[in-house]
Amino acid sequence: MRDGITLSISAMTARIVIVEDDPSVAELVTLYLRNAEFIVAHARTAAEARTKIEETKPALIVLDLGLPDANGLDLFHEIRGHADTPVLALTARAEDVQKIEALESGMDDYMTKPFNPKELVARVRAVLRRVAGMPGGGRTLMVGNVRIDPARHEVHVGDRPVSLRAKEFELLEAFCRQPGIVLTRDRLLEDVWGFAYPGETRTVDVHVKQLRDSYLAVVVVGLAAAAITISGLLLRYENDQTKLRLEELSAPFLTAIQTGVRAGQQPRDIVASLTEQAHAADSRLLITTPLRRVVVDSEGTLINAQLPQPSASNIGEFTDGDEQWIFVRQQLRQAVASAGGLGFIVVARPRAVFTDTLRALLPSLALSGLVALGFALIVAGLLSRTITRPLRDLVAGVRRFASGDYGTRVAIAGPSEVAEMSTAFNEMASEIQRARGSEQAFLADISHELRTPLTSIQGFAQAIAEGEARGDAVSHVAEIIHREARRLVRMVEGLLQVARLESGTQQMTREDIAPSRLLEGAVAALDVQARDAGVRFDVAGAAELPSLRGDPDKLAQLFLNVLDNAVKHSPRGATVQVRGERDDGAVVVRVRDAGSGLPQGAQARLFQRFYRGENALRNGAGLGLAIAQAIAQAHGGAITATNVDGGGAEFAVRLPLAT
């Protein structure tokens, strides 16, 4: 029972649709299933499969995932959207990740080519038996009144549907699959996000804290540097002000001393009477001889000491004990006996001391520092968000990419360095995704293409050995084995040739050759094939073409492959037109067939290995155009293909002229 419908597995009533593009494999599967008394219908494409399934209402579908007109998984999801028919995948896609993807998407069984036909029959019967006794297919998860359908990504609470995002659905499914169990953060990361991170999952938070601490350290160091710089500037400013003040003070003191000298007073007495005024001005008074020897000092500590020579502006410095002084001197207008003639009056003030200046500024600097620190904390928070949010996104993107999500890209945001890093990551991710995609596509293609003829060879040989093929069918089966063996040899040889041409390891001669000779040889080689297909050639303009320089054998193969492709895609009675012309230093040969034209999107895949259009012969290797393109590129040219008005396709072969 499945969705209320009882499915019978009786041999005479069970209908099976085989969706397989390779006729030999389809014939092999049909042979064994019919011998097992199943009713079998065959569809070569997804379009045919839709019609067959609608007409026959099969009990089971055997589905190849590599169809010429659709992805088999997409067709499977389309089938499941309308019916719950069981599907068994029979494919050359043998990677574990491909099997897991198909089975987790709801596929009932999965077999890879080459396969044992008897095992296929047994699996078909097993699936039908299981489905016949399984209400609803057993896919729905029920926890309380919560119903989850993983195949359709649907959630119902009671009868009410609930819309969830993809990750929300996966989280809910993870919890419902293990009810009553506490799931750790690391377990959810592994189950839902698909990776296990062995280290600290909050490492970004650690880096954020380090970034903020670094920013605050920079602020503190900046404040200290600013304090030192400001103090130095203030010290210099104070010294300059001291000099200006001294020049202002010297005039009244000089006048007072000159007045006292004229009144007959002793210089010592005059200085003593002015000492209190000098202290009030934070200065000292000295009288020196013309030779700078101190004879009078208001402080009394430098008597008989010699002052340093002042500058041209009569400003100088001296040291008294540990204290630095700045002085200015002016000459007395009247000789003084104790000064030995016209001596000098010296007015001095202490030089500003750095520590004193810093101490005086400390309260103001402390207040300014607190204000700056508060501002720095605000700026640090904003700045850390600006920097770390893109970094968090980048780290998350790297983790997703490392877990296999090669489509991951990160937003370009944050400071220029972070934005540049994000740009570099996106460029790297795009290149890796492209290379990975090419690698996976190539491996999938070669796996599929090699497995398909091997399947026919192995399966039909087994049919002969086990007596499944009897009487006249034996010679027919032997012919299929021979044909598939030849196809396998051609495929391997063609693949090696493409690889050598693309890698540049293929040895090629270089000599001048006329394009007309190449085209004549290709037409002659295809004469029998063209007559059997009812197709003729119309060649024009080749005789006037200038010479090419290259490998004659490889260039002959190029034109042979292109003309052969045109013959295969032209209907009986059609004409393949071949036109030659010279264009901008190159020879261009245009080959136009009269077929159905290129399918939509085929131009991008036409010259890829193993590509075959919907109307291509399935016993071909799918390498002819890939080899032709590789030869053209090895000679510095290229082949392009376009659809033409009125039907058909045109292949333009462009090759450089001989120089």
C-alpha positions in Angstrom: 0.0 0.0 0.0 1.4 3.4 -0.9 -0.6 6.6 -0.4 -3.7 4.4 -0.2 -2.9 2.5 -3.5 -2.0 -1.1 -3.4 0.9 -1.9 -5.7 1.1 -5.4 -7.1 4.4 -7.1 -7.8 2.8 -9.9 -9.8 5.1 -10.7 -12.7 2.4 -10.3 -15.3 1.0 -7.1 -14.0 4.0 -5.0 -12.8 4.8 -2.4 -15.4 8.3 -0.9 -15.4 9.5 2.1 -17.4 13.3 2.2 -18.2 14.6 5.7 -18.8 18.0 5.1 -20.4 19.6 7.0 -23.3 22.0 4.2 -24.3 20.2 1.7 -26.5 22.6 -1.2 -25.6 22.1 -0.8 -21.8 18.3 -0.4 -22.3 18.2 -3.5 -24.4 20.1 -5.5 -21.7 17.8 -4.3 -18.9 14.7 -5.0 -21.0 16.0 -8.5 -21.8 16.4 -9.5 -18.1 13.2 -7.8 -16.9 11.1 -9.4 -19.6 12.6 -12.7 -18.8 11.5 -12.1 -15.2 8.0 -11.6 -16.7 7.8 -7.8 -16.1 6.0 -5.5 -18.6 8.7 -3.1 -19.8 8.6 0.2 -21.7 11.6 2.2 -22.7 12.2 5.9 -22.9 15.4 7.5 -24.2 14.9 11.0 -23.0 13.2 12.9 -20.2 10.5 14.1 -22.6 9.8 10.5 -23.7 9.8 9.4 -20.1 7.1 11.9 -19.1 4.9 10.5 -21.9 5.6 6.8 -21.0 4.9 7.3 -17.3 1.7 9.1 -18.0 0.6 6.4 -20.4 1.6 3.2 -18.5 1.3 4.3 -14.8 4.3 2.1 -14.0 4.8 0.3 -10.7 8.5 1.2 -10.8 10.9 3.4 -12.8 14.5 2.5 -13.6 16.1 5.9 -14.1 19.5 6.8 -15.6 20.7 10.1 -14.1 22.7 11.2 -17.1 20.0 12.0 -19.7 20.7 14.0 -22.9 17.9 16.5 -22.3 17.6 16.8 -18.5 19.3 16.0 -15.2 18.0 12.6 -13.9 17.6 14.0 -10.4 15.5 16.9 -11.7 13.3 14.4 -13.5 13.0 12.3 -10.3 11.8 15.4 -8.3 9.3 16.2 -11.1 8.0 12.6 -10.9 7.7 12.7 -7.1 5.8 16.0 -7.4 2.9 14.2 -9.1 3.1 10.6 -7.9 4.8 8.4 -5.3 6.1 5.8 -7.8 9.2 4.1 -6.6 12.4 4.9 -8.5 15.6 2.9 -8.8 18.6 4.8 -10.1 20.7 2.9 -12.6 23.7 5.2 -13.5 27.4 5.5 -14.1 27.6 8.1 -11.3 29.5 6.0 -8.8 30.8 8.6 -6.3 29.6 8.2 -2.7 28.5 11.8 -2.6 26.3 11.2 -5.7 24.8 8.1 -4.2 24.1 9.9 -0.9 22.5 12.9 -2.6 20.2 10.7 -4.6 19.1 8.4 -1.7 18.6 11.3 0.7 16.5 13.1 -1.9 14.1 10.1 -1.7 15.4 7.7 -4.3 14.3 4.1 -3.4 17.4 2.3 -4.6 20.7 3.1 -6.4 22.8 0.9 -8.7 26.0 1.8 -10.6 27.2 0.6 -14.0 28.5 -1.9 -14.8 26.1 -4.1 -12.8 24.8 -7.6 -12.5 21.5 -7.8 -14.4 20.2 -10.5 -12.0 21.0 -8.2 -9.1 19.0 -5.5 -10.8 16.0 -7.8 -11.1 16.3 -8.8 -7.5 16.4 -5.2 -6.4 13.4 -4.3 -8.5 11.4 -7.1 -6.8 12.7 -6.0 -3.3 11.6 -2.4 -3.9 8.2 -3.4 -5.1 7.7 -5.8 -2.1 8.8 -3.1 0.3 6.6 -0.4 -1.3 3.6 -2.7 -1.4 3.5 -3.0 2.4 4.6 0.5 3.4 1.9 3.2 4.0 3.1 6.5 2.8 6.5 5.2 2.0 7.7 5.5 5.6 9.3 8.9 5.0 7.3 11.2 7.3 8.6 12.0 10.7 6.1 12.4 13.5 6.9 14.0 16.9 3.7 14.8 18.8 1.5 16.8 16.5 4.5 17.9 14.4 4.7 16.1 11.0 7.8 16.5 8.8 8.1 15.3 5.2 11.9 15.5 4.4 11.3 14.6 0.7 9.0 17.6 0.2 10.5 19.8 2.8 7.1 20.3 4.4 6.2 20.8 8.0 2.7 20.6 9.6 1.7 21.3 13.2 -1.6 19.5 13.4 -3.3 20.4 10.1 -1.6 23.8 9.8 1.4 24.1 7.4 4.5 25.9 8.7 6.9 27.8 6.4 10.6 27.4 7.4 13.9 28.5 5.9 16.2 25.7 4.7 18.5 25.7 7.8 15.5 26.0 10.1 13.9 23.0 8.5 17.2 21.0 8.8 17.5 22.0 12.4 14.0 20.9 13.2 14.5 17.6 11.3 17.8 17.0 13.2 15.9 17.4 16.5 12.9 15.3 15.5 15.1 12.5 14.3 16.6 12.2 17.8 13.7 13.1 20.2 14.6 13.4 23.8 18.3 13.8 23.1 20.2 17.0 23.9 22.2 18.0 20.8 25.4 19.9 21.4 26.6 22.9 19.5 29.3 20.8 17.8 26.8 18.0 16.9 24.4 20.5 15.3 27.3 22.1 13.4 28.2 18.7 12.0 24.6 17.5 11.3 23.1 20.7 9.9 26.0 22.7 8.6 27.9 19.7 7.4 31.3 20.2 9.1 33.1 19.5 12.3 35.4 22.2 13.5 38.1 20.7 15.8 39.0 23.9 17.6 37.3 26.7 19.5 34.0 27.6 17.7 34.1 31.1 19.2 37.5 31.9 17.8 36.1 34.9 16.1 35.1 36.3 19.5 38.6 35.9 20.7 40.0 37.7 17.7 37.5 40.5 18.3 38.6 41.0 21.9 42.2 41.0 20.8 41.4 43.6 18.1 39.6 45.8 20.7 42.5 45.5 23.2 44.9 46.4 20.5 42.9 49.5 19.6 42.7 50.6 23.2 46.5 50.1 23.6 47.0 52.3 20.5 44.8 54.9 22.1 46.8 54.8 25.4 50.1 55.0 23.7 48.8 57.8 21.6 47.8 59.7 24.6 51.2 59.2 26.2 53.0 60.3 23.1 50.7 63.3 22.8 51.4 64.3 26.5 55.2 64.1 25.9 54.9 66.1 22.7 52.7 68.7 24.2 55.0 69.0 27.2 58.0 69.5 25.0 56.3 72.2 23.1 55.2 73.9 26.2 58.7 73.7 27.7 60.1 75.4 24.6 57.3 78.0 24.8 58.0 78.7 28.4 61.7 79.2 27.8 60.9 81.6 25.0 58.5 83.5 27.4 61.2 83.5 30.1 63.6 85.2 27.7 61.0 87.8 26.8 60.2 88.4 30.4 63.9 88.8 31.3 64.3 91.5 28.6 61.3 93.3 30.1 62.6 93.0 33.7 66.2 94.1 32.8 65.2 97.6 31.9 63.7 98.7 35.3 66.5 96.9 37.3 69.2 98.6 35.2 67.6 102.0 35.7 67.4 101.4 39.5 71.0 100.2 39.7 72.3 103.1 37.4 70.4 105.6 39.6 71.9 104.1 42.8 75.4 104.2 41.3 75.1 107.9 40.4 73.8 108.6 44.0 77.1 107.1 45.3 75.6 103.8 46.6 77.6 100.6 46.6 76.5 98.0 44.0 76.1 95.4 46.7 73.7 97.6 48.7 71.8 98.5 45.6 71.3 94.8 44.6 70.4 94.0 48.3 67.6 96.6 48.2 66.3 95.1 44.9 66.5 91.5 46.0 62.9 91.3 47.3 61.6 92.7 44.0 63.7 90.2 42.1 62.3 87.3 44.2 58.8 88.5 43.5 59.5 88.3 39.8 61.1 84.8 40.3 64.5 86.2 39.2 67.9 87.0 40.5 70.3 90.0 40.0 74.0 89.8 39.3 76.7 92.3 38.5 79.7 91.1 36.5 83.0 92.6 35.3 83.6 93.1 31.6 85.2 89.6 31.7 82.0 88.1 33.1 83.2 87.5 36.6 80.4 87.8 39.1 81.1 90.5 41.8 77.5 90.8 43.2 74.8 88.1 43.4 71.5 88.6 45.0 71.6 84.9 45.9 75.2 85.1 47.0 76.2 81.7 45.5 78.1 82.7 42.4 80.5 85.4 43.7 83.8 85.3 41.7 82.3 82.7 39.3 82.5 83.3 35.6 79.4 83.3 33.5 79.3 81.7 30.1 79.6 83.9 27.0 76.1 85.0 26.0 74.8 85.0 22.5 74.9 88.0 20.2 71.5 89.1 21.7 73.1 89.1 25.2 71.0 86.1 26.2 72.7 83.0 27.8 72.5 80.2 30.2 74.4 79.1 33.3 74.1 76.5 36.0 73.9 77.0 39.7 74.1 73.7 41.4 71.5 71.5 39.8 69.4 74.4 38.5 69.5 75.8 35.0 69.1 79.6 34.6 68.5 81.8 31.6 69.9 85.3 31.8 70.0 88.5 29.9 72.7 91.2 30.4 73.0 94.9 29.8 76.1 97.1 30.2 76.2 99.7 33.0 76.3 103.3 31.8 78.6 104.3 34.6 81.8 102.6 35.8 81.6 100.8 39.1 84.8 100.3 41.1 83.9 96.8 42.3 83.1 95.9 38.7 86.4 97.0 37.4 85.0 99.5 35.0 81.8 99.4 32.9 80.5 96.1 34.1 77.2 94.3 33.3 74.0 94.0 35.1 72.6 90.4 34.7 68.9 89.5 35.3 68.3 85.7 35.4 65.3 83.4 35.8 65.2 79.6 36.3 64.9 77.6 33.1 61.7 75.6 32.8 62.1 71.9 33.8 60.3 69.2 31.9 59.1 67.3 34.9 57.7 70.4 36.5 55.9 71.3 33.3 54.5 67.7 33.1 53.5 67.8 36.7 51.7 71.1 36.1 49.9 69.7 33.2 49.0 66.3 34.8 45.5 67.3 36.1 44.5 68.7 32.7 46.0 65.7 30.9 44.3 63.2 33.2 40.9 64.9 32.6 41.6 65.0 28.8 42.8 61.4 28.9 39.5 60.2 30.6 37.5 62.0 28.0 39.6 60.6 25.2 39.4 57.1 26.7 35.6 57.2 26.8 35.5 58.4 23.2 38.0 55.7 22.3 35.8 53.0 23.8 32.9 54.2 21.7 35.0 54.4 18.6 36.6 51.0 19.3 33.1 49.5 19.6 32.0 51.0 16.3 35.3 50.3 14.6 35.4 46.7 15.8 32.0 46.1 14.4 33.0 47.7 11.1 36.1 45.5 10.9 35.0 42.3 12.6 31.6 41.9 11.0 33.1 41.4 7.6 35.8 39.2 9.2 33.1 37.1 10.8 31.4 36.7 7.5 34.7 35.9 5.8 35.5 33.3 8.4 32.0 31.7 8.1 32.4 31.7 4.3 35.8 30.0 4.6 34.3 27.4 6.8 31.4 26.7 4.4 33.8 26.6 1.5 36.1 24.2 3.4 33.1 22.0 4.1 32.5 21.6 0.4 30.1 24.5 -0.4 32.0 25.8 -3.3 29.3 28.3 -4.2 30.1 30.3 -1.1 30.8 34.0 -1.6 31.2 36.8 1.0 30.0 40.4 0.8 32.6 43.0 0.0 32.5 45.3 3.1 34.6 46.9 5.8 37.9 48.8 5.6 39.9 48.6 2.3 42.2 45.8 3.6 39.2 43.6 4.7 37.3 44.4 1.5 40.4 43.5 -0.5 40.7 40.2 1.4 37.1 39.4 0.7 37.5 40.2 -3.0 40.6 37.9 -3.1 38.6 35.1 -1.4 35.7 35.5 -3.8 38.1 35.4 -6.8 39.9 32.3 -5.3 36.5 30.6 -4.6 35.3 31.3 -8.1 38.4 29.9 -9.7 38.4 26.8 -7.4 34.7 26.3 -8.0 35.3 26.5 -11.8 38.2 24.1 -11.6 36.4 21.8 -9.3 33.3 21.8 -11.4 35.3 21.0 -14.5 37.1 18.2 -12.7 33.9 16.7 -11.4 32.1 17.1 -14.7 35.0 15.4 -16.5 35.2 12.6 -13.9 31.5 12.1 -14.1 31.5 12.2 -17.9 34.4 9.7 -18.3 32.9 7.5 -15.6 29.6 7.5 -17.4 31.0 7.0 -20.8 33.3 4.2 -19.9 30.8 2.4 -17.7 28.1 2.4 -20.3 29.9 0.2 -22.9 31.3 -1.9 -20.1 27.8 -2.5 -18.9 26.7 -3.7 -22.3 29.8 -5.9 -22.7 29.5 -7.4 -19.2 25.8 -7.7 -19.2 25.3 -9.4 -22.6 28.3 -11.7 -22.0 26.5 -12.7 -18.8 23.3 -13.2 -20.7 25.1 -15.6 -23.1 26.8 -17.5 -20.2 23.6 -17.8 -18.2 21.4 -18.8 -21.2 19.2 -15.7 -21.0 20.0 -15.0 -24.7 19.0 -18.1 -26.7 18.9 -19.2 -30.3 19.2 -16.4 -32.9 19.5 -13.8 -30.1 23.0 -15.1 -29.3 24.5 -13.7 -32.6 22.7 -10.4 -32.1 24.0 -10.1 -28.5 27.6 -11.0 -29.8 27.3 -8.2 -32.3 26.4 -5.8 -29.5 29.4 -6.8 -27.5 31.7 -6.4 -30.5 30.2 -3.0 -31.3 30.5 -1.7 -27.7 34.1 -3.0 -27.5 35.0 -1.0 -30.6 33.3 2.0 -29.2 35.3 1.7 -26.0 38.6 1.6 -27.9 37.6 4.7 -29.9 36.7 6.5 -26.8 39.9 5.7 -24.9 42.0 6.7 -27.9 40.1 9.9 -28.5 40.3 10.9 -24.9 44.1 10.4 -24.9 44.4 12.4 -28.1 42.4 15.3 -26.6 44.5 15.3 -23.4 47.7 15.3 -25.4 46.6 18.2 -27.6 45.3 20.3 -24.7 48.5 19.7 -22.7 50.8 20.5 -25.6 52.6 17.1 -25.5 51.2 15.9 -28.8 54.0 15.9 -31.4 53.1 17.8 -34.5 54.9 18.5 -37.7 54.9 22.0 -39.3 54.6 22.3 -43.0 52.7 24.4 -45.6 49.6 22.7 -46.9 46.7 23.9 -49.1 43.3 23.9 -47.5 41.8 22.6 -50.7 43.8 19.3 -50.4 42.5 18.9 -46.8 38.9 19.3 -47.8 39.2 17.1 -50.8 40.7 14.3 -48.6 37.9 14.7 -46.0 35.2 14.6 -48.7 36.7 11.5 -50.3 37.0 9.7 -46.9 33.3 10.4 -46.1 32.0 9.6 -49.6 30.6 6.1 -48.8 29.1 7.3 -45.5 27.5 10.3 -47.1 26.0 8.2 -50.0 24.6 5.7 -47.5 23.0 8.6 -45.6 21.7 10.2 -48.8 23.8 13.3 -48.2 26.0 15.1 -50.8 28.7 17.8 -50.4 28.9 21.2 -52.1 32.4 22.7 -51.8 33.2 26.1 -53.2 36.0 28.7 -52.7 38.6 26.2 -51.4 40.9 26.3 -54.4 41.5 30.1 -54.0 42.5 29.8 -50.3 46.2 30.5 -49.4 48.3 27.8 -47.6 48.1 26.9 -44.0 51.1 25.9 -41.8 50.7 23.0 -39.5 50.5 19.2 -39.1 48.8 17.8 -42.3 47.5 14.7 -40.5 46.0 16.6 -37.6 44.4 19.2 -39.8 43.0 16.5 -42.0 41.4 14.9 -38.9 40.0 18.3 -37.9 38.1 18.7 -41.2 37.1 15.0 -41.3 35.5 15.3 -37.9 33.6 18.6 -38.7 32.3 17.2 -42.0 31.4 13.9 -40.4 29.4 15.7 -37.8 27.6 17.6 -40.6 26.7 14.4 -42.4 25.3 12.8 -39.2 23.1 15.7 -38.5 21.7 16.2 -42.0 18.5 14.4 -43.2 18.4 12.2 -46.3 18.5 14.2 -49.5 20.2 17.2 -47.9 23.4 19.0 -49.0 26.3 19.9 -46.7 27.7 23.2 -47.9 31.4 23.9 -47.5 32.6 27.4 -48.2 36.2 28.8 -48.0 37.2 32.5 -47.6 40.1 34.6 -46.4 39.4 36.9 -43.5 41.9 39.2 -41.7 45.0 37.1 -42.0 43.2 33.8 -41.5 41.5 31.1 -43.5 37.9 30.5 -42.6 36.1 27.3 -43.7 32.3 27.3 -43.1 30.5 24.0 -43.0 26.7 24.2 -43.0 24.5 21.2 -42.4 20.7 21.0 -43.0 19.7 19.4 -39.7 17.5 20.6 -36.9 20.1 23.1 -35.6 21.8 23.4 -32.2 19.7 23.0 -29.1 19.4 26.0 -26.8 22.5 26.4 -24.7 24.5 23.9 -26.8 27.0 26.4 -28.0 28.6 26.5 -24.6 29.0 22.7 -24.4 29.3 21.7 -28.0 33.1 21.2 -27.9 33.3 19.6 -24.5 34.4 16.0 -24.1 31.6 13.4 -24.4 28.9 16.0 -25.3 26.2 14.6 -27.6 23.1 16.4 -28.7 19.7 14.9 -28.4 19.8 13.7 -32.0 23.3 12.4 -31.9 24.1 8.7 -32.4 24.5 7.0 -29.0 27.2 4.6 -30.2 29.6 7.5 -30.9 32.3 8.5 -28.4 31.2 12.1 -28.2 34.8 13.3 -28.8 34.9 14.2 -32.5 34.2 18.0 -32.0 36.3 18.1 -28.9 39.3 16.7 -30.8 38.7 19.1 -33.8 38.6 22.1 -31.4 41.8 20.9 -29.6 43.6 20.6 -33.0 42.4 24.1 -34.1 43.6 25.6 -30.9 46.9 23.8 -31.1 47.4 25.6 -34.5 46.4 29.0 -33.1 42.8 28.9 -34.4 39.3 28.0 -33.2 36.0 26.6 -34.2 32.7 28.3 -33.5 29.1 27.1 -34.2 25.9 29.0 -34.7 22.3 28.3 -35.9 21.5 29.7 -39.4 18.2 31.0 -40.8 16.2 28.4 -42.5 17.4 25.6 -40.3 20.7 23.8 -39.7 23.9 24.8 -38.0 27.1 26.3 -39.4 30.6 25.5 -38.1 33.3 28.1 -38.8 36.9 26.8 -38.7 39.3 29.7 -38.4 43.1 29.0 -38.9 46.0 31.4 -39.3 47.7 31.7 -42.6 51.2 30.3 -43.2 53.9 33.0 -42.5 
